[in-house]
Amino acid sequence: MKLAYFERIDDTRFRATEHVSGAWNEQEQHIAPALGLMAHVLELHRDARREDRMRISSLHYDILGPVPVGEVDVVCRVVRPGRTIELVEVELSYQQRTIVLLRSWLLAEFDADHVQGGDLPRITGPQSFEPWDATSLWPGGLIRSIEGRRREESPGRAQAWIRTAHALVADEQVSDTARFIGLFDVSNGVAVRAKPDEVVFPNVELTAQLFRDPTGEWVGYDTTVTFGPDGRGLTHTIIHDQSGPIGAVTQALTVRPQR
C-alpha cells in the first residue's frame, strides 16, 4: 500500500501518520501536509456543491499554533457565495482547538488564452540540479519522505525541486493542485539564511496566489529569505511546475536567535 501523510477516519476527521512529523519538533506536525489536506477538503466541498469547478486563485493560511501528530478535524464553509467569485473558509482543529484557518478565493474559469503571458523568471528543470539531502539540515518524517534537488546561490537564496512518493490522503484521489499546496510550506527550509540550531524562524502564516493549475510531480521553488533587524522575516517564493511558474508563495516569519 502506498504510504500517506493522512488517513481518513470519517467525513471530517483525519489521522496524521508518522510521515508528517515536523522539522522544528518531531512530536508536532510539519504544517505543509496539513495545508494540502485543507486544500483537498476545499476542493471536495466545492465539487459537491457545484458543477463548474471554480479555480483556486488565492489561499491565506493563519497558523495559530503547533499541532501534535494525531487526529485532526477539517470543516469547510462558504463565506461569500457567488456565480463567478466565491470566498471559502476551511478550519483545521485538534481536540476542538483551532490550529489553522484558511480563506481562499475561488474564481470562475474564462477563456483568456489569447491574453495569457508574463515575465516571471523561470528556473531550469530538476534534471539540471544536484541531488539535495534535506535530512542533513532538517529532521522529521516529512523531510525524510521527500526527494530534493537544490542549487544554493547564497545564504537565504536558493532554487530547488521537491517531490514525494507519499499520498496526501490514503486511498483518495487528490488533485495536482492540492498535492502541490501540500509542499508549499517546505519553501521556508529550502533557502536557509541561518542554521536552524542557531536561529529559529517558523512561519506564522502562508499566503499563495495561483494563476494556473500545476501539473506533474515536481514542485519548483525560486526562494529568497529575508530577516529584518527586530525579529520579523519574509520567505518569498515563485512556485513552478516543469512548464514554468504557476504562482507565488509568501510566509511571514518570527525570527528568534538562540543566545
N, C-alpha and C positions, 0 to 999 in steps of 0.2 A: 504494500500500500504506500502511496506517495506521502511523504512527510508534509506536515502542515503547521501553520502558526496558530490556527484556531480550529476548534471542533464545535459544531452547533449542538446545543442542548435542546432548545425549543425555538419558538418563533422569535424571541428577543434575546435569549441568553446564549453565550458562547464561552467555551473553556479555552483559556490560553495554554499552549503547550510549552515545554521547556525551551523551544526554539525562539521564543520571544524575549528571553531574559536580556536585561539591559546592559549597556556599556558602562554606565555610572555605578550601577548596583545590580548584581545578578539575581537578587531576590525580587527585583522590580522589573516590570515590562519595559523593553525598549519601545518607545511610543510609536515608532514607524509602522509596524504591522497594525496597531490599533487604529491609526488614521486611515489605512487602507480598508480595514474592516468597516469603518463608519461610511466610507465612500461606497462600499459594496452594498450595505444596507440601504443607503440613499437610492442607489440605482434600482434595487429590488422594489423599494417603496414607490419610486417613480413609475416603473413598468407595470406595477399592479394597478396604478391609478389612471394611466394614460396610454394611448396607443402611438403617440407621435415621437416618443423617445427624445425628449429635450436634452440638450447637451450641457454637461457641467462646464461652466465658464470660470467660476472662481470658487475658492474654498478658504474660509478663515477658521482656523482651529485655535481655541483658547485652551491651554493646558493648565488645569487648575491644581495639579499635584501629581505625585507618583502613584502608580497602581501596582499592587503585587501581582505576581504570576498566579492567576486564578480565574474565577468566573467573572464575566462582565455582562452587563445588560445594555443593549443598544436599542434606542427607540427613535423614530423619525416622525416629524410633523411639518405640515406646510404652514409657513408664517404669512406669506403673501402669494395667494394663488393667482394664476393668470393664464391667458391663452398663449402668449408668446414669451412671457417672463415670469419666473417663479422664484421665490426665496424659500428655501427649505432648511430646517434646523434638525440636527442629529445630536443626541445626548448619549454619551457613554458613561456608565456608572459602575461602581464596585461597592457591593454591600450597601446599596441605596445612597451612596455618596457620589455626587457628580465629579467625574475626573476630567473629561474633555467635552467641550461644546463646539460644534461645527455649525457655521452658517454658510450656505452655498447658494449661489445664483445659478439657475438653470435657464438656458435660452433656447428658443425655437430655432430650428435649422432652416436656413435660407440658401439659395444658390448664389454664392458670391465668388465662384471660381474665377470669373473674369477680372476681379479686382484683388485677388489674393497676392501676397508678397510681403517682404520685409527685409531688413538689413541686419538682423541679429547675427553675430559671428557664429560660425559652425565649428565644431570640433571634429577631428578625424575619427574614423571608426575604431571599434575596440581592438581590431587586429593590429593597429599601429601602436598600441600601448603595451608597456611591460606588465606582467602579472604583479598584482599587489596583494600581499598577505595582510589583511586588515587586523588579524588577531595579534600581529606583532605590536600593535599600538592600543587596541581596544579589546576588552573581554566581552563575554556574553554570548548567549545562544544565537541571537540574531546575527551578530558579526560572524560567528562560526558557520552560519548557514549560507553565506553569500560568497560569490566568486567576484573578485575585483581586478580591475586593471586601472593603473593611475599614472599620471605624469605630474609631478610636483614642480612648480616653477619657482616658488619661494615660500617662506612661512606664511600661511593664510591664503595661498593662491595655488590652485590645482585644477586639473581636469581628470575625469575618471569615468569609467563604465562599470556598472554593477548589475549582476543578475542573480537569481536564486532559483533552485530547482524545487523549492518548497511551495506548496499550495498556500494561498491565503486562508482559505477555509476548506477543511477536509470534505471531499466528495461533493463539492459545489462548483458549478461553472462560474468563473469570475472574469469580468471584462479586463482587457488590457489596461483600460484607464484606472480601474480600482487597484489592479496589481501594481502599476507604476506608482500610484499615490502611496501605496504601502511601502515604498522605498524612498519617498521624497525626504523624510526626516534624516536619512543617512547622510545627507549633504553636509550637515554640521560636523561630521567626522572625517570628511574627505580632504578638506584643506585645513590642516591643523596649524594654527598660529602659535600655540604654546602647548607644551606637553601636558596631557591631562592629569598627571600626577603632581604638576606644579600649579596649574590653573584649572579651576572647574568652570565650565561655560555652557551649561544646559540652556535650551531654548524654552521660553515661556509661551510661545505661540508659533504657529506656522501659517503663512498665507501663500496661496498659489493662484495663478491665473493661467488658464489654458486657452490657446487659440485654435487648437485642433486635437483630435483624439490620437493618442500614441498607438503604435503597433510594435510587435516583436517582443523579445525577452530582455534585451539590454536597455538599461536606463543610463543616460549620459548626463554628466554634471560638469558645468563650467562655473567654478565656485570661487568666490572671494570672501574671506572672513576679515572683519574689521573690529578692533577693540577700541572703545573710547577711553578717556582718562579717568572715568568715575564709576566703572563697573557695568557700563552698558556696552553691548556689542551687536553686530549685524552679520548674518550669513546670507549672502546673495548668490543665487544660482540660476543660470539659464539651463533648463532641462531639455534633453534631447532624446529622440529615438534615432535609429540608424538612418532615417531620412532627413534629419535636421532638427532644429529647435521646435519644441511644442509649447513652451511657456516659461514662466519664471516662478521661482520659489524664494521667499524671504523668511528669515527666522530672527526674532528678537532674542538676544542672549542676556543672561545675567552672568557677569564675569567676576569670578571670586578667586583672586590669587591665594595660594596656600602659603602662609607665612610661618 
